[in-house]
């Protein structure tokens, strides 16, 4: 540190006080952490490698927790730069945690396999095992048997399963293509029919794709000609959710039409306001299963 007063020779008294946080050594790996001697900097996370790491800590059944990391890479320097992360116990809900949260569990499993304490005198205290255990109700992997004297039968079953999988993938591909081109819905099935509706009212609905409105009786009103005549003064219809929040509404201006609001599946109630002299039927349209 250098201190001066504008190149002057005048005397001065100054007190420098350096303030810092006291160093508190870790209980484990007092001299730091590092990669193990012969380990790589980057690991390719194959299912076999993850299974090996899990077996080394005695928890091979935790494999379903790490399927999202299959065939990705892991930077060992990032893992071994500090001690293993402290994590909450594994629960069934852990399977649906974010990728960032699951990465912590991946690091905890990898750490004792690829990292170690920097040696020193006295010998450093190693970190304890991650302490991850399988919770009750955890999914178990399927088991397969292979009989040496019936290899052909086993191969035939594999071929049949591959053929079934290929057929399923073909159907999924065709469906996705249709969805991208034409959106939903492709088909609907008739649900409950509400006939003879007049005046104002409403009824409960649940996860519908749309509704079919048919005007059975109406007064003579102003009509605009066209391929489908436009009728004035017939009324309004609306879809709303359980909090009385409007999902969508529409003016009734044709004698018959199908209505597919974009967020109809969110609606829990259908409301109507028909003008005097109008009587209508409303058919619920459910998604094809």
Secondary structure, 3 states (H helix, E strand, C coil): CCCCCCCCCCCCCCCCCCCCCCCCCCCCCCCCEEECCCCCCEEEECHHHHHHHHHHCCCHHHHHHHHHHCCEEEEHHHHHCCCCCCCCCCCHHHHHCCHHHHHHHHHHHHHHHHEEECCCCCCCCCCCCCCCCCCCCCCCCCCCCCCHHHHHHHHHHHHHHHHHHHHHHHHHHHHHHHHHHHCCCCCEEEEEEEEEECCEEEEECCCCCEEEEEEEECCCCCEECCCCCEECCCEEEEEECCCCCEEEEEEECCCEEEECCCCHHHCCEEEEEECCCCEEEEEEEEECC
